[in-house]
Amino acid sequence: MQSITVRDRDAGVSGLTLTDMPYPHAAENDVIVRVHAAGFTPGELGWPATWTDRAGHDRTPSIPGHELSGVVVELGYGTTGLSVGQRVFGLTDWARNGSLAEYTAVEARNLAPLPADIDHTVAAALPISGLTAWQALFDHAHLTTGQTVLIHGAAGGVGSIAVQLAREVGAQVIGTGRADDRAATLALGAQTFVDLDADDLRQVGEVDVVLDVIGGDILTQSTELVRPGGTLVTIAMPPTVQPRDGRAIFFVVEPDRVRLADLAQRLRTGRLNPVVGAVRPLAETAAVFARHRRTPGKTIIQVADEQLPAADGSRG
């Protein structure tokens, strides 16, 4: 089967290579998914799990990518809750081969059914960004109606969904980004936009919740904005400074089938709209992520067309 692989940890996105790889094996409680669309985060090339298995052994060449949408073509022993031919979307396992491939093996519990009226390219933009935004705002920060939340990178994959979720619960939303992100951030529902290149972040004043996706100086400055009893949640790096009389939490997103299904329902009813940017074929993965030009929305890799059969006998 065709896949994108990495072998050289120092090569970055230029080391992404289109390769023939063996058809995956479905272990106990796994399913094999015929991937139609996949998401990829360049930062994952720095994660240890991209290069080693859970025991710490080298597993290169490895297939990156952790978001997918596709169709189940095979069930592993003991797998329940999904069926062959079912449309699904979700997260691949961190320390196993991922979604930038024609087929991939995934634990069934990491996937949710995908309604027929949601396009695979849209669904593939939802798992990491959607689950991260939800878990940050509600599971960790406990955001509620009437509170004020500062969302960094508000026009990005996580930030754009976080803005929409926060507005839906009645929070006051302040979004940050670069000047070009202003219109998109306000259109998503943020009441205020802060240009991180030109504005003084301190003008924001005190907030109940900060969602940080940037780290570094922005993370440090943001700790000073958290009012007593408030929470800063970051996915960028463990915080070195705690807010005065508040909390700072670093977390890694976790799979959640029930929440994925809820996010899909929000998408169907128009309450949530992932921002999909460029859609490119598998062969162009390295080229599209090697570009330095910023593009709006999340770039999605289209691996197969909806019209293709779930399994065509050409695995190999």
Stockholm file with secondary structure:
# STOCKHOLM 1.0

chainA/1-316         MQSITVRDRDAGVSGLTLTDMPYPHAAENDVIVRVHAAGFTPGELGWPATWTDRAGHDRTPSIPGHELSGVVVELGYGTTGLSVGQRVFGLTDWARNGSLAEYTAVEARNLAPLPADIDHTVAAALPISGLTAWQALFDHAHLTTGQTVLIHGAAGGVGSIAVQLAREVGAQVIGTGRADDRAATLALGAQTFVDLDADDLRQVGEVDVVLDVIGGDILTQSTELVRPGGTLVTIAMPPTVQPRDGRAIFFVVEPDRVRLADLAQRLRTGRLNPVVGAVRPLAETAAVFARHRRTPGKTIIQVADEQLPAADGSRG
#=GR chainA/1-316 SS CEEEEBCCTTSGGGGCEEEECCCCCCCTTEEEEEEEEEECCGGGGGSGGGTBCTTSCBCCSBCCCCEEEEEEEEECTTCCSCCTTCEEEEECCTTSCCSSBSEEEEEGGGEEECCTTSCHHHHTTSHHHHHHHHIIIIIISCCCTTCEEEETTTTSHHHHHHHHHHHHTTCEEEEEECGGGHHHHHHHTCSEEEETTTSCGGGGCCEEEEEESSCHHHHHHHHTTEEEEEEEEESSSCCSSCCTTSEEEECCCCCCHHHHHHHHHHHHTTSCCCCEEEEEEGGGHHHHHHCCSCCSSEEEEECSCTTSCSCCSCCC
#=GC SS_cons         CEEEEBCCTTSGGGGCEEEECCCCCCCTTEEEEEEEEEECCGGGGGSGGGTBCTTSCBCCSBCCCCEEEEEEEEECTTCCSCCTTCEEEEECCTTSCCSSBSEEEEEGGGEEECCTTSCHHHHTTSHHHHHHHHIIIIIISCCCTTCEEEETTTTSHHHHHHHHHHHHTTCEEEEEECGGGHHHHHHHTCSEEEETTTSCGGGGCCEEEEEESSCHHHHHHHHTTEEEEEEEEESSSCCSSCCTTSEEEECCCCCCHHHHHHHHHHHHTTSCCCCEEEEEEGGGHHHHHHCCSCCSSEEEEECSCTTSCSCCSCCC
//
